[in-house]
């Protein structure tokens, strides 16, 4: 799946991110590393695994305090849901894999 395809699929579920954000998620190990290649007539290419969209959505939601399909606003002292840091998401991701 190309970076543009990942971004397009995320957009369909209401998550609008840029290529720079997708790359940042990759560098922070919030999503799987893609395969990359280049050279020849085809130029450079990037191929993300199929689970990238799901993991990017989960990471984005956790960092924005959105869990499931709606934002949780009740039950917290300041009325805002907790936001999870990228380092915590990385830790969780590697404990599950």
RODO-2510 file (C-alpha; in nm, 4 decimals, decimal comma):
residues 97
     n   res          X          Y          Z
     1     x     0,0000     0,0000     0,0000
     2     x     0,1547     0,3323    -0,1049
     3     x     0,1739     0,6314     0,1316
     4     x    -0,0970     0,8034    -0,0737
     5     x    -0,3225     0,4977    -0,0396
     6     x    -0,2707     0,4904     0,3376
     7     x    -0,3526     0,8621     0,3615
     8     x    -0,6579     0,8190     0,1381
     9     x    -0,7936     0,5284     0,3452
    10     x    -0,7419     0,7235     0,6676
    11     x    -0,9230     1,0209     0,5144
    12     x    -1,2239     0,7994     0,4448
    13     x    -1,2570     0,7367     0,8184
    14     x    -1,2079     1,1001     0,9167
    15     x    -0,8348     1,1080     0,9852
    16     x    -0,6609     1,3676     0,7716
    17     x    -0,2838     1,3431     0,7943
    18     x    -0,0007     1,4478     0,5673
    19     x     0,2854     1,2455     0,4258
    20     x     0,5101     1,4119     0,6834
    21     x     0,2855     1,2889     0,9654
    22     x     0,2777     0,9385     0,8183
    23     x     0,6579     0,9394     0,8066
    24     x     0,6730     1,0738     1,1641
    25     x     0,4458     0,7878     1,2785
    26     x     0,6822     0,5469     1,1044
    27     x     0,9920     0,7033     1,2626
    28     x     0,8270     0,6934     1,6062
    29     x     0,7446     0,3237     1,5415
    30     x     0,3702     0,3806     1,5777
    31     x     0,3041     0,1986     1,2495
    32     x     0,4820    -0,0852     1,0687
    33     x     0,7894    -0,0086     0,8618
    34     x     0,7223    -0,0236     0,4879
    35     x     0,9283    -0,1981     0,2252
    36     x     1,1197     0,0489     0,0118
    37     x     1,3052     0,0225    -0,3130
    38     x     1,4238     0,2288    -0,5982
    39     x     1,6234     0,2645    -0,9088
    40     x     1,5583     0,1529    -1,2607
    41     x     1,2751     0,2724    -1,4784
    42     x     1,0165     0,2451    -1,2001
    43     x     1,1826     0,4981    -0,9711
    44     x     1,1416     0,4838    -0,5947
    45     x     0,8562     0,3005    -0,4253
    46     x     0,7195     0,2500    -0,0735
    47     x     0,4887    -0,0350     0,0237
    48     x     0,3210    -0,0278     0,3665
    49     x     0,1746    -0,3501     0,5127
    50     x    -0,2054    -0,3847     0,5019
    51     x    -0,2414    -0,3306     0,8794
    52     x    -0,0884     0,0181     0,8564
    53     x    -0,4235     0,1979     0,8236
    54     x    -0,5619     0,0318     1,1375
    55     x    -0,2483     0,1006     1,3407
    56     x    -0,2232     0,4612     1,2203
    57     x    -0,5889     0,5158     1,3122
    58     x    -0,5348     0,3654     1,6580
    59     x    -0,2254     0,5784     1,7185
    60     x    -0,3952     0,8955     1,5940
    61     x    -0,7018     0,8297     1,8092
    62     x    -0,5010     0,7625     2,1229
    63     x    -0,2940     1,0775     2,0744
    64     x    -0,6112     1,2846     2,0229
    65     x    -0,8163     1,1297     2,3049
    66     x    -1,0585     0,9608     2,0666
    67     x    -1,1382     0,6012     2,1477
    68     x    -1,3703     0,4086     1,9194
    69     x    -1,5983     0,6124     1,6992
    70     x    -1,6614     0,8966     1,9431
    71     x    -1,4626     1,1186     2,1726
    72     x    -1,4999     1,0418     2,5407
    73     x    -1,5772     1,3560     2,7404
    74     x    -1,7281     1,2255     3,0640
    75     x    -1,5675     1,0873     3,3744
    76     x    -1,2443     1,2875     3,3675
    77     x    -1,1571     1,5660     3,6095
    78     x    -1,1125     1,8326     3,3439
    79     x    -1,3812     1,6974     3,1124
    80     x    -1,1185     1,5919     2,8580
    81     x    -1,0197     1,2354     2,7772
    82     x    -0,6590     1,1332     2,8366
    83     x    -0,4192     1,1619     2,5457
    84     x    -0,1517     0,8977     2,5053
    85     x     0,2067     0,9884     2,4135
    86     x     0,3752     0,8397     2,1054
    87     x     0,6306     0,6640     2,3274
    88     x     0,3514     0,4913     2,5204
    89     x     0,1825     0,3838     2,1970
    90     x     0,5139     0,2411     2,0746
    91     x     0,5548     0,0519     2,4023
    92     x     0,2032    -0,0928     2,3785
    93     x     0,2457    -0,1806     2,0111
    94     x     0,5590    -0,3853     2,0727
    95     x     0,4100    -0,5612     2,3759
    96     x     0,1182    -0,6823     2,1647
    97     x     0,3157    -0,7956     1,8556
***
